[in-house]
Amino acid sequence: MNLRELFQVMVDKGASDLYLRIRSYPRVRIDGQLQLVGDNEIGRDEMLAATNLLLSNEQRRKQFKENFDIDFIHEEPGVGRFRVNVFMQRGTPVVVARYVHSHIKDFEDLYLPAKVCKLFCEESKGLFLCCGPAGNGKSTTIASMIEYINNLCNKHIITIEDPVEFLFIDKKSLINQRELGLDVHSYPQALKYVTQQSPDIIYIGNIRDQETMQAAITATELGTFVMTTFHTINAVQTIMRIVNFFPPHLHDEVRTQLSLILRGTISLRLLPRKDGRGRIPAYETMVVTPMIARLIREGRIREIQGFIDEGELFGMQSFKQSLVRLVKDGFVDPGAARAMADSKDEFDLALKGLKNSFQ
């Protein structure tokens, strides 16, 4: 099969990712699991044809030649949009492509906590974080939130992404989408002047360094609502990661800033559904109450988990509670939920309706 046919197979099978490597069978990821596609291993000529097609743009070829690694969006007419990464291994290229859905689903369709998502969408300033491992729905969640705002509010939204994934059509809001390498050189450069572009909301695709984090904090302090993603597993780890971007002598200052600007987090992990119909998210939600803001400010970050466990009144829920609920509602097999739990013993107790008295 050629590259277009493989992309079509992805779409038809509902696969999230495609993997191509010389002397290996094509593979796709369906419901989190890798599956073989086709009857033939990929030869050198087939791989060369695929990479030549994907890197036909002169700028992409130059970047790949310099870095041996490139990430971009490829549009296959009549099939769909794909986020493609090409990298080298043992002197030969490897292609990993992710299907980017054109239709942006709402919170209910995605089985997200609609009430708390809408609560964050109503914020006019501050910082919101969507967290989780790669491929667990962070970008999809942010897209659903932006589309919710787009349908209801007259806002100016600027997204800064690497690359741009979901494409938005202006409805009530005006949405400008900027791509690294195409529209701007880096996140810090884009954020340096973004407040002069009079945005109400800024979405930063991912924060990986101190400079970008500081620029995001500054943007919120100037009265903008900033949304971004982190490759962290829960709220506690995320807050600690942000603080540790900075040198130790700035930690007190950063914690104070976070206590004032952070509005909340949603952390995601996708699990296979019991009925075999795709995957469903388990999620931890944290809403920054005055007590949680105080714990951040005082550096008592690890104590936040206990308040998440007990914070249902404020829209909070821990992963443990989410996993138990998915099992009891019949969406997820107990074994799959247990495998995803941070503490299997605590999950077992919670599933039985018991509480760990040693917490």
C-alpha positions as CSV (number, residue, x, y, z in Angstrom):
1,M,0.0,0.0,0.0
2,N,1.2,3.5,-0.7
3,L,1.1,6.3,1.8
4,R,-2.4,7.6,0.8
5,E,-3.9,4.1,1.1
6,L,-2.3,3.7,4.6
7,F,-3.8,7.1,5.7
8,Q,-7.2,5.9,4.4
9,V,-6.8,2.6,6.4
10,M,-6.1,4.7,9.5
11,V,-9.3,6.7,9.0
12,D,-11.4,3.7,8.1
13,K,-10.2,1.7,11.1
14,G,-10.4,4.6,13.6
15,A,-6.7,4.4,14.3
16,S,-5.0,7.2,16.1
17,D,-1.4,6.6,14.8
18,L,0.5,5.1,11.9
19,Y,4.1,3.7,12.2
20,L,6.3,3.2,9.1
21,R,9.9,1.8,9.2
22,I,12.1,0.0,6.7
23,R,12.1,-3.8,7.0
24,S,9.0,-3.7,9.3
25,Y,5.3,-4.1,8.6
26,P,3.2,-1.0,8.8
27,R,1.5,-0.7,12.1
28,V,-1.5,1.4,13.4
29,R,-2.6,2.2,16.9
30,I,-6.2,1.3,17.6
31,D,-7.7,1.9,21.1
32,G,-4.2,2.3,22.4
33,Q,-2.9,-1.0,21.0
34,L,-0.5,-1.6,18.0
35,Q,-1.8,-3.7,15.1
36,L,-0.2,-4.8,11.9
37,V,-1.5,-3.5,8.6
38,G,-0.8,-5.2,5.2
39,D,1.1,-8.3,4.2
40,N,4.5,-6.9,3.2
41,E,7.4,-5.3,5.0
42,I,8.3,-1.8,3.9
43,G,11.2,-1.7,1.5
44,R,13.8,1.0,1.0
45,D,12.1,2.3,-2.2
46,E,8.7,2.5,-0.5
47,M,10.1,4.4,2.4
48,L,12.0,6.8,0.1
49,A,8.8,7.5,-1.8
50,A,6.8,8.2,1.4
51,T,9.5,10.5,2.9
52,N,9.9,12.3,-0.4
53,L,6.2,13.0,-0.5
54,L,6.0,14.2,3.1
55,L,9.2,16.3,2.8
56,S,8.4,17.7,-0.6
57,N,8.4,21.2,0.9
58,E,11.9,22.7,0.6
59,Q,11.8,24.2,4.1
60,R,10.8,20.8,5.6
61,R,13.7,19.1,3.7
62,K,16.2,21.6,5.0
63,Q,15.0,21.3,8.6
64,F,15.0,17.5,8.5
65,K,18.5,17.5,7.0
66,E,19.8,19.8,9.7
67,N,18.0,18.2,12.7
68,F,17.2,14.6,11.6
69,D,13.8,15.2,13.2
70,I,10.8,17.2,12.1
71,D,7.1,17.6,13.2
72,F,4.5,19.0,10.9
73,I,0.9,18.8,9.6
74,H,0.3,16.9,6.3
75,E,-3.0,17.2,4.5
76,E,-4.0,14.3,2.3
77,P,-6.8,15.6,0.0
78,G,-10.0,13.6,0.4
79,V,-8.6,11.7,3.4
80,G,-7.7,14.0,6.2
81,R,-5.1,15.9,8.2
82,F,-2.2,14.2,9.9
83,R,0.4,15.3,12.4
84,V,3.6,13.8,11.1
85,N,6.9,13.2,12.8
86,V,9.9,12.0,10.7
87,F,13.0,10.9,12.6
88,M,16.1,8.8,12.0
89,Q,17.0,5.5,13.6
90,R,20.1,3.4,12.6
91,G,20.6,5.7,9.6
92,T,17.1,5.3,8.1
93,P,14.0,7.4,8.4
94,V,10.9,6.5,10.5
95,V,7.5,8.0,10.0
96,V,4.9,8.3,12.8
97,A,1.6,10.0,11.8
98,R,-1.3,10.9,14.0
99,Y,-4.8,11.5,12.6
100,V,-6.2,14.9,13.5
101,H,-10.0,14.8,13.5
102,S,-11.7,17.6,11.5
103,H,-14.8,17.5,13.7
104,I,-14.4,19.0,17.1
105,K,-16.5,17.1,19.6
106,D,-18.2,18.6,22.6
107,F,-17.6,17.7,26.3
108,E,-20.4,15.2,26.5
109,D,-19.3,13.3,23.3
110,L,-15.7,13.1,24.8
111,Y,-17.0,12.0,28.2
112,L,-15.2,15.0,29.8
113,P,-16.5,16.7,33.0
114,A,-18.7,19.2,31.2
115,K,-19.6,21.3,34.3
116,V,-16.0,21.9,35.3
117,C,-14.8,22.4,31.7
118,K,-17.5,25.1,31.3
119,L,-16.4,26.7,34.6
120,F,-12.9,27.1,33.3
121,C,-14.1,28.4,29.9
122,E,-15.9,31.2,31.7
123,E,-12.7,32.6,33.2
124,S,-11.6,36.0,31.9
125,K,-8.0,35.8,33.3
126,G,-5.6,33.4,34.9
127,L,-4.0,30.1,33.9
128,F,-5.6,26.8,33.0
129,L,-3.5,23.6,32.5
130,C,-4.5,20.4,30.7
131,C,-2.2,17.5,31.7
132,G,-1.4,13.9,30.7
133,P,0.9,11.6,28.8
134,A,1.3,12.1,25.1
135,G,-1.7,10.8,23.1
136,N,-4.2,10.9,26.0
137,G,-6.5,13.7,24.7
138,K,-4.9,17.0,25.9
139,S,-5.2,18.8,22.5
140,T,-8.7,17.3,21.9
141,T,-9.8,18.6,25.3
142,I,-8.4,22.1,24.7
143,A,-10.0,22.2,21.2
144,S,-13.4,21.3,22.7
145,M,-13.0,24.2,25.2
146,I,-12.0,26.7,22.5
147,E,-14.9,25.6,20.4
148,Y,-17.3,26.0,23.3
149,I,-16.0,29.6,23.8
150,N,-16.2,30.1,20.1
151,N,-19.9,29.2,20.0
152,L,-20.9,31.4,23.0
153,C,-18.6,34.3,23.5
154,N,-17.3,37.3,21.6
155,K,-13.6,36.8,22.3
156,H,-10.3,37.2,20.4
157,I,-8.4,33.9,20.8
158,I,-4.8,33.4,19.7
159,T,-3.3,29.9,19.5
160,I,0.4,29.3,19.3
161,E,1.1,25.7,18.3
162,D,3.8,23.4,17.0
163,P,2.2,22.5,14.6
164,V,-1.4,23.7,14.3
165,E,-3.7,20.7,14.8
166,F,-7.4,21.5,15.0
167,L,-8.6,24.1,12.6
168,F,-11.3,26.5,13.9
169,I,-13.9,28.5,12.0
170,D,-14.8,31.8,13.4
171,K,-18.3,31.9,15.0
172,K,-18.9,34.4,17.8
173,S,-15.1,34.5,18.4
174,L,-12.2,35.6,16.3
175,I,-9.5,32.9,16.3
176,N,-6.0,33.4,15.0
177,Q,-3.8,30.3,14.9
178,R,0.0,30.8,14.7
179,E,2.4,27.9,13.9
180,L,6.0,27.7,15.0
181,G,8.3,27.7,12.1
182,L,5.7,29.1,9.8
183,D,4.3,32.2,11.6
184,V,6.7,32.7,14.4
185,H,10.1,31.2,15.5
186,S,9.4,30.2,19.1
187,Y,6.9,30.3,21.9
188,P,8.8,33.1,23.8
189,Q,9.0,35.2,20.7
190,A,5.3,34.8,20.0
191,L,4.4,35.6,23.7
192,K,6.7,38.7,23.7
193,Y,4.3,40.7,21.7
194,V,1.0,38.8,22.1
195,T,-0.5,41.2,24.6
196,Q,-0.1,43.9,22.0
197,Q,-2.4,41.9,19.8
198,S,-5.3,42.4,22.3
199,P,-6.2,38.8,22.9
200,D,-8.8,37.7,25.5
201,I,-7.5,34.1,25.4
202,I,-4.1,32.6,24.5
203,Y,-3.6,28.9,23.9
204,I,0.1,27.8,24.1
205,G,0.5,24.3,22.6
206,N,3.1,23.1,25.2
207,I,5.4,24.7,27.8
208,R,8.8,23.0,28.1
209,D,11.1,25.7,29.5
210,Q,11.5,28.6,32.0
211,E,11.4,31.3,29.3
212,T,8.0,30.2,27.9
213,M,6.6,29.6,31.4
214,Q,7.6,33.1,32.5
215,A,6.1,34.6,29.4
216,A,2.8,32.8,30.1
217,I,2.8,34.0,33.7
218,T,3.4,37.6,32.5
219,A,0.5,37.3,30.0
220,T,-1.9,36.2,32.8
221,E,-0.8,39.1,35.0
222,L,-1.6,41.5,32.2
223,G,-5.2,40.3,32.3
224,T,-5.3,37.4,29.7
225,F,-6.7,33.9,30.2
226,V,-3.9,31.5,29.2
227,M,-4.5,27.8,28.4
228,T,-1.7,25.3,27.9
229,T,-0.7,21.6,28.2
230,F,1.8,19.7,30.2
231,H,3.2,16.2,29.8
232,T,2.6,15.5,33.5
233,I,0.3,12.9,35.1
234,N,-1.6,14.9,37.8
235,A,-2.0,18.4,39.4
236,V,0.6,17.9,42.1
237,Q,3.3,16.9,39.6
238,T,2.3,19.7,37.3
239,I,2.7,22.4,39.9
240,M,6.0,21.0,41.0
241,R,7.2,20.9,37.4
242,I,6.3,24.6,36.9
243,V,8.1,25.6,40.1
244,N,11.2,23.6,39.2
245,F,11.5,25.3,35.8
246,F,13.0,28.2,37.8
247,P,16.2,28.3,40.0
248,P,15.7,27.7,43.7
249,H,16.0,31.3,44.8
250,L,12.9,32.1,42.7
251,H,10.7,29.3,44.0
252,D,8.9,31.4,46.6
253,E,8.1,34.1,44.1
254,V,6.9,31.6,41.5
255,R,4.6,29.8,44.0
256,T,3.1,33.1,45.1
257,Q,2.5,34.0,41.4
258,L,0.9,30.6,40.8
259,S,-1.3,30.9,43.9
260,L,-2.7,34.1,42.4
261,I,-3.1,33.1,38.7
262,L,-3.7,29.4,38.5
263,R,-7.4,28.6,38.0
264,G,-7.3,24.8,37.8
265,T,-6.1,21.7,36.0
266,I,-7.6,18.7,34.2
267,S,-5.4,15.6,33.9
268,L,-6.3,12.8,31.5
269,R,-5.6,9.1,31.0
270,L,-7.4,7.2,28.3
271,L,-8.6,3.6,29.0
272,P,-10.0,1.0,26.7
273,R,-13.8,0.7,26.9
274,K,-15.2,-2.5,28.2
275,D,-17.5,-2.8,25.1
276,G,-14.6,-2.4,22.7
277,R,-15.9,0.9,21.3
278,G,-12.7,2.9,21.6
279,R,-11.3,4.6,24.7
280,I,-12.7,6.7,27.5
281,P,-10.9,9.2,29.7
282,A,-10.3,8.9,33.4
283,Y,-9.6,12.4,34.7
284,E,-8.5,14.3,37.7
285,T,-9.9,17.8,38.1
286,M,-8.5,20.4,40.4
287,V,-10.2,23.8,41.0
288,V,-8.0,26.3,42.8
289,T,-9.9,27.2,45.9
290,P,-8.5,29.7,48.5
291,M,-7.2,26.7,50.5
292,I,-5.4,25.2,47.6
293,A,-4.0,28.6,46.7
294,R,-2.6,28.9,50.2
295,L,-1.0,25.4,50.0
296,I,0.7,26.4,46.7
297,R,1.9,29.7,48.2
298,E,3.3,28.0,51.3
299,G,5.0,25.2,49.3
300,R,2.8,22.5,50.8
301,I,2.1,21.2,47.3
302,R,1.9,17.5,48.2
303,E,-1.0,18.2,50.6
304,I,-3.1,19.3,47.6
305,Q,-4.0,15.7,46.7
306,G,-6.0,15.3,49.9
307,F,-8.1,18.3,49.0
308,I,-8.7,17.0,45.5
309,D,-10.0,13.7,47.0
310,E,-12.4,15.6,49.2
311,G,-13.3,18.5,46.8
312,E,-16.4,17.1,45.0
313,L,-18.4,20.1,46.1
314,F,-16.1,22.4,44.1
315,G,-16.0,20.1,41.0
316,M,-12.9,18.2,42.0
317,Q,-12.2,14.5,41.5
318,S,-9.1,12.3,41.8
319,F,-8.0,9.7,39.3
320,K,-8.8,7.0,41.9
321,Q,-12.4,8.3,42.1
322,S,-12.7,8.6,38.4
323,L,-11.4,5.0,37.8
324,V,-13.9,3.6,40.4
325,R,-16.7,5.5,38.8
326,L,-15.9,4.2,35.3
327,V,-15.8,0.6,36.6
328,K,-19.1,1.0,38.6
329,D,-20.8,2.6,35.6
330,G,-19.8,-0.3,33.4
331,F,-17.5,1.6,31.0
332,V,-14.2,0.0,32.0
333,D,-13.0,-3.4,33.1
334,P,-11.8,-3.5,36.7
335,G,-8.4,-4.9,35.6
336,A,-7.8,-2.1,33.1
337,A,-8.7,0.5,35.7
338,R,-6.5,-1.1,38.3
339,A,-3.5,-1.2,35.8
340,M,-3.9,2.6,35.4
341,A,-4.2,3.5,39.1
342,D,-1.4,5.3,40.9
343,S,-1.8,3.0,43.9
344,K,-3.4,-0.4,43.2
345,D,-4.0,-1.0,46.9
346,E,-5.9,2.3,47.3
347,F,-7.9,1.6,44.2
348,D,-8.9,-1.9,45.5
349,L,-10.1,-0.3,48.8
350,A,-12.0,2.5,47.0
351,L,-13.7,-0.1,44.7
352,K,-14.9,-1.9,47.8
353,G,-16.2,1.4,49.2
354,L,-13.4,1.5,51.9
355,K,-11.0,4.4,52.7
356,N,-7.3,4.1,53.4
357,S,-7.1,5.1,57.1
358,F,-3.3,5.5,56.8
359,Q,-3.4,8.4,54.4
